[in-house]
Amino acid sequence: MEMRIPLSSPDIDEDDIAGVVSVLRSSRLSLGPMLGSFEQAVAEYLGITHAVAVSSGTAGLHLALLALGVGTGDEVIVPSFTFIAAANAIRYVGAQPVFVDIDASTLNLDPERVESSITARTRALLIVHTFGVPAEMDSLMQLAKRHGLLVIEDACEAIGAEYKGRRLGTFGDAGTFAFYPNKQITTGEGGMVVARDGDVAASIRSLRNQGRRKGDSWFEHSDLGYNYRISEMNCALGLSQLKRIDKILERRAAVAEEYDVLLRGSSELTLPPLSLPDRIISWFVYVVRLNARFSAAQRDVIRNSLVANGIGCGRYFAPIHLQPSYRSILLEKLHLPVTESEAERTLALPFFNHLTKAQVMEVAENLLGALHP
């Protein structure tokens, strides 16, 4: 069923289209000049030395873990309240995801619970900046340093977000970004891995392109690699989008403020914070939480009511540790009370750059009406 007001929608303008068309008129559709230009532009925007474009955020997480040497026998701490790709990438390299509960205010990893989950086998923290809200990086980085752990930042939902004046993705040993069509900026499909260390970046470049190191010929493969390349068309679109990222992020913040004005009076809802001390949020989605009296079934009734009126909405996220593909690998039944409680009551509302004030008002009116039928 097509929604009158979709949950998300990419923001594509004529310059974006012209950039992609210019590539199609050229003779280089892969591994061409747009790739390098896009990587350099992202690195400069983030203030980091190395950026490597890949086919998706998931591919970026996989390659970051591989390049940092995470593998069989290692444990990686990760939230369960996130998209499943974060945990899947850990399993791709043969490591064990260790799910840790979240802080109820930010929905990010709770540093105190992280510390109590560290064992002799813990190799890395995979820190997710959920919904574009910066995690508590000071505490988490101090934990990592104290225990000698690697840090991978999953900033796939958080391009442009900042913690104490520093852009996310640049704190850890590697950071990953994603550019799916529902993200702040899009390449259609695509992702980026960033790193400070040149050797790590070189490994990722090799691994994304069938294991070819710099200097290898097309049929020479120094590493066991993958086809995680990204096309020139994707890069051209990303490069064009990045040029107006500031305006895009400003508009998304404005939409969040419009929702806040209309919904803040409801005692039935917990709204996402518009701001947090020392942090700049990059608005990926607008997720409200129904108050504790609501069950998951009641949340779904409300969701279905909005959908019946042509308004797209969804739940973010289904806890990974409760997914069928993870229950079978967990050594014992895991209970994460904050994750499970919050996940049952989340509702993502339509959220994208071109959402109009009239549409925001319609969504808010329908939601408030569904809460009080």
C-alpha positions in Angstrom: 0.0 0.0 0.0 1.5 3.3 -1.1 1.4 6.0 1.6 0.2 9.5 1.0 2.8 10.6 3.5 5.7 8.1 3.3 7.9 7.2 6.2 11.0 8.4 4.3 11.8 9.9 1.0 15.2 10.8 -0.6 15.9 14.5 -1.4 17.1 14.5 -5.0 17.5 17.8 -6.9 18.5 18.7 -10.5 22.2 19.0 -9.6 22.2 15.5 -8.2 20.6 14.2 -11.4 23.1 16.2 -13.6 26.0 14.7 -11.6 24.8 11.1 -12.2 24.1 11.8 -15.9 27.6 13.2 -16.4 29.0 9.9 -15.2 26.7 8.0 -17.6 28.0 10.1 -20.4 31.6 9.2 -19.5 33.6 6.0 -20.1 34.2 5.3 -16.3 31.4 3.7 -14.4 33.5 2.2 -11.6 36.8 3.0 -9.9 37.0 6.4 -11.6 37.6 10.0 -10.6 34.3 10.4 -8.8 35.3 7.7 -6.2 38.4 9.7 -5.2 36.5 13.0 -5.1 33.8 11.6 -3.0 36.2 10.0 -0.5 38.2 13.2 -0.3 35.1 15.4 0.3 33.9 13.1 3.1 37.3 13.1 4.7 37.5 16.8 4.6 33.9 17.2 5.9 34.6 15.0 8.9 38.2 16.3 9.5 39.9 12.9 9.2 42.8 11.7 7.0 41.4 8.6 5.3 38.0 7.7 3.8 37.2 4.6 1.8 33.9 4.4 -0.1 32.2 1.0 -0.2 28.9 -0.6 -1.4 27.0 -0.2 1.9 27.3 0.6 5.6 27.2 -3.1 6.3 30.2 -3.7 4.0 32.0 -0.9 5.8 31.4 -2.5 9.2 32.6 -5.9 7.9 35.8 -4.5 6.4 36.6 -2.3 9.4 36.5 -5.3 11.7 38.6 -7.3 9.3 41.2 -4.6 8.8 41.5 -4.2 12.6 42.1 -7.9 13.0 39.0 -8.8 14.9 38.2 -12.5 14.4 37.5 -16.0 15.8 37.5 -16.2 19.6 37.0 -12.4 20.0 34.1 -10.8 21.7 32.7 -7.4 20.5 30.4 -5.4 22.6 27.4 -4.0 20.7 23.9 -2.7 21.5 20.9 -5.0 20.8 18.8 -1.9 20.1 20.1 -1.1 16.6 19.9 -2.4 13.0 20.9 -6.0 12.8 23.8 -5.2 10.4 26.0 -4.2 13.3 25.8 -7.6 14.9 25.9 -9.5 11.6 29.2 -7.9 10.7 30.7 -9.2 13.9 29.6 -12.7 13.1 30.9 -12.3 9.5 34.4 -12.2 10.9 33.9 -15.1 13.3 33.7 -13.1 16.5 30.9 -13.2 19.1 28.6 -10.2 19.6 28.0 -9.4 23.3 24.8 -7.5 23.6 24.7 -4.7 26.3 21.8 -2.7 27.4 21.2 1.0 26.6 20.6 4.2 28.4 16.9 5.1 28.3 17.4 8.8 27.6 19.7 8.5 24.5 19.0 4.9 23.5 22.8 4.4 23.1 25.1 2.0 25.0 25.1 2.5 28.7 28.8 2.9 29.7 28.3 1.3 33.2 26.8 -1.8 31.6 29.5 -1.9 29.0 32.2 -2.0 31.7 30.5 -4.9 33.5 30.4 -6.9 30.3 34.1 -6.7 29.4 35.9 -10.1 29.7 39.3 -11.4 28.8 38.0 -12.1 25.3 36.6 -8.7 24.7 38.5 -7.2 21.7 36.4 -4.2 20.6 33.5 -1.9 21.3 31.1 -1.3 18.4 29.5 2.0 19.4 26.3 2.9 17.6 25.1 6.5 17.5 21.5 5.6 17.4 19.1 7.7 15.4 22.0 10.3 14.9 22.3 11.0 18.7 25.9 10.9 19.8 26.8 8.2 22.3 28.7 9.1 25.5 32.1 9.1 23.9 34.2 10.3 26.7 33.2 7.5 29.0 33.3 4.9 26.3 36.7 5.9 24.9 38.1 5.9 28.5 36.8 2.4 29.0 38.4 1.3 25.7 41.7 2.8 26.6 41.7 1.4 30.1 41.0 -2.2 28.8 43.0 -2.0 25.6 40.1 -2.3 23.3 39.6 -1.3 19.7 36.7 1.1 18.9 34.6 1.0 15.8 31.9 3.7 15.5 28.8 2.9 13.7 27.8 6.4 12.6 25.6 5.1 9.7 22.7 7.1 11.1 24.8 10.1 12.2 26.7 11.9 9.5 27.2 15.5 10.7 26.5 14.8 14.4 29.1 16.1 16.9 30.3 15.3 20.3 32.1 18.2 22.1 32.8 19.9 18.8 34.2 16.8 17.0 32.3 15.0 14.3 31.2 11.4 15.0 33.1 8.6 13.2 36.4 10.2 14.0 36.9 9.1 17.6 37.6 5.4 17.2 40.0 3.2 15.2 37.5 3.2 12.4 34.1 4.8 11.7 31.4 3.8 9.3 28.7 5.7 7.4 25.8 4.6 5.3 24.0 6.4 2.4 20.8 4.3 1.9 17.8 6.4 0.5 16.4 7.0 4.0 19.6 8.5 5.3 20.4 12.2 5.7 22.3 12.1 2.4 22.1 9.3 -0.1 24.1 7.6 -2.8 21.2 5.1 -3.5 23.2 2.3 -2.0 26.6 2.9 -0.5 28.8 3.5 2.6 32.1 4.9 3.8 34.7 3.8 6.2 37.0 6.4 7.8 40.3 5.9 9.7 43.2 7.8 11.0 45.7 5.0 10.3 47.0 4.7 6.7 47.6 1.0 7.0 44.1 0.3 8.2 42.7 2.4 5.3 45.0 0.6 2.8 43.7 -2.8 4.0 40.1 -1.7 3.6 40.8 -0.4 0.1 42.3 -3.8 -0.8 39.5 -5.8 0.8 36.7 -3.9 -1.0 38.3 -4.6 -4.4 38.9 -8.4 -4.4 42.1 -8.1 -2.3 44.1 -6.0 -4.7 46.8 -4.0 -3.0 48.3 -0.8 -4.4 50.6 -1.9 -7.2 48.8 -5.2 -7.9 47.7 -5.8 -11.4 44.0 -6.6 -12.1 44.7 -10.4 -11.8 46.9 -10.1 -8.7 45.3 -10.4 -5.3 47.4 -9.9 -2.2 44.5 -10.4 0.2 41.4 -12.5 0.4 39.0 -9.7 -0.6 35.4 -9.0 -1.6 33.5 -7.1 -4.2 32.4 -4.2 -2.0 33.1 -1.6 -4.6 30.8 1.4 -5.1 29.9 2.7 -8.6 30.9 6.1 -10.0 27.1 6.9 -10.3 26.7 6.4 -6.6 29.7 8.5 -5.8 28.6 11.4 -8.1 25.2 11.4 -6.3 26.9 11.4 -2.9 29.3 14.2 -3.9 26.4 16.4 -5.0 24.4 15.7 -1.9 27.4 16.4 0.4 27.6 19.9 -1.1 24.3 20.8 0.6 24.5 18.7 3.7 24.4 21.7 6.0 21.0 22.8 4.5 19.8 19.3 4.6 20.6 18.8 8.3 19.1 22.2 9.1 15.8 21.3 7.5 15.7 17.9 9.2 16.2 19.7 12.6 13.4 22.1 11.7 11.0 19.2 11.0 11.9 17.7 14.4 11.1 21.0 16.0 7.8 21.2 14.2 6.9 17.7 15.6 8.0 18.7 19.0 5.7 21.8 19.1 2.7 19.8 18.1 3.3 16.7 20.3 5.0 18.0 23.5 1.6 18.5 25.2 0.7 14.8 25.2 1.3 13.0 28.4 1.2 9.7 26.5 4.4 10.3 24.6 8.1 10.6 25.3 9.6 12.7 22.6 13.2 12.6 21.4 15.3 15.4 22.9 15.9 18.3 20.5 19.3 18.9 22.1 21.7 17.4 24.5 24.7 19.0 26.4 28.0 18.9 24.4 26.3 17.2 21.4 24.8 18.1 18.0 22.2 15.7 16.8 22.1 14.7 13.2 18.4 13.9 12.7 18.0 10.5 10.9 14.5 9.6 12.0 11.9 11.0 14.4 10.9 8.3 16.9 8.5 8.8 19.7 7.9 6.4 22.5 4.5 5.6 23.9 4.4 5.8 27.7 4.7 2.7 29.9 1.0 1.9 30.0 1.1 0.9 26.4 1.9 -2.6 25.3 3.6 -3.6 22.0 0.2 -4.8 20.7 -1.4 -1.4 21.5 1.5 0.4 19.8 0.8 -1.7 16.7 -2.9 -0.8 16.8 -1.9 2.9 16.7 0.6 2.2 13.9 -2.1 0.4 11.9 -4.5 3.3 12.4 -2.0 5.8 10.9 -1.2 3.4 8.0 -4.9 3.0 7.3 -5.0 6.8 6.8 -2.1 6.7 4.4 0.6 7.7 6.8 3.8 5.7 6.8 5.2 4.7 10.2 7.2 1.9 11.7 8.9 0.5 14.7 12.6 1.1 15.5 14.2 -1.3 16.4 13.3 -5.0 17.1 16.0 -6.1 19.6 18.6 -8.2 17.9 19.0 -10.6 20.8 15.4 -11.6 20.4 15.7 -12.3 16.6 15.4 -15.9 15.5 18.8 -15.8 13.9 20.4 -14.8 17.2 18.5 -16.8 19.8 20.1 -19.9 18.5 23.7 -18.6 19.0 23.3 -17.1 22.5 24.8 -19.3 25.1 22.1 -18.4 27.6 18.8 -16.5 27.5 19.6 -12.8 27.6 17.4 -10.2 29.3 18.1 -6.5 28.5 15.3 -4.7 30.3 15.7 -1.2 29.0 16.2 -2.4 25.4 13.1 -4.6 25.6 10.9 -2.1 27.3 11.8 0.8 25.0 11.6 -1.2 21.8 8.1 -2.3 22.5 6.9 1.3 22.6 8.7 3.0 19.7 7.0 4.5 16.8 8.8 6.2 13.9 6.9 9.0 12.2 7.3 10.2 8.7 10.5 12.1 8.5 12.4 13.5 5.5 13.7 16.8 4.1 10.7 17.8 2.0 8.1 17.0 4.6 5.8 20.0 4.8 4.4 21.7 7.8 0.9 20.7 6.7 2.0 17.1 6.5 3.7 17.3 9.9 0.4 18.7 11.3 -1.6 15.9 9.7 0.7 13.2 11.1 0.5 14.8 14.6 -3.3 15.1 14.5 -3.7 11.4 13.4 -1.3 10.2 16.1 -3.0 12.2 18.9 -6.3 11.0 17.7 -5.2 7.4 17.7 -3.9 7.8 21.3 -7.3 9.0 22.4 -9.9 7.3 20.1 
